[in-house]
């Protein structure tokens, strides 16, 4: 009698080996995918870090430009102060002090309500109190376009007509600016008058004749006679 072995055990062994190879391939693929994911994640983090550094550098460069522009504006304002023109820096300083914000924020690009309001009021007062053009005002307030200045001036002008509280605030700031400028002029005038008086007094003392010193060397010592 011939017996035939069942093929089941060999088929199960074949299936087991195939499954093992399949699992090995899947493990290798998963490892490769994980490696690629980490590589891309590292690249993205490096790119984001580079972008952050570039943004900080751009911000620092912009801040340096604003400070340089502010320094030039302050120098120009100092030159025209003697001419009786209110400098933009005095208007910005008065608005910043009144609303309790750093004056540097008025030059920056921040658009929060607490910064936009004093900035637009400064634009409005600069247009009202100085003969400067809109482009010139914009350059002195953070390098802004003249259309931005025009929008701010028109907005504050319209709000003043509707809001008495804002009108009172603007009037107070205006009075402080004008009062400080006028006070500075009076102080400079008094200083100039004082210097002129000292100069005239010095000139009078220099031109006054001197007596009693020509024969000082002929008098005997102790006031005694030589006889």
Buried (B, 14 or more C-beta within 10 A) or exposed (E): EEEEEEEEEEEEEEEEEEEEEEEEEEEEEEEEEEEEEEEEEEEEEEEEEEEEEEEEEEEEEBEEEBEEBBEEBBEBBEEBBEEEBBBBBBBBBBBBEBBEBEBBBBBBEEEEEEBBBBBBBBBBBBBBBBEBEBEBBBBBBBEBEBEBBBBBBBBBEEBBEEEEEBBEBBEEBBEBBBEBBEEEEEEEEEEEEEEEEEEEEEEEEEEEEEEEEEEEEEEEEEEEEEE
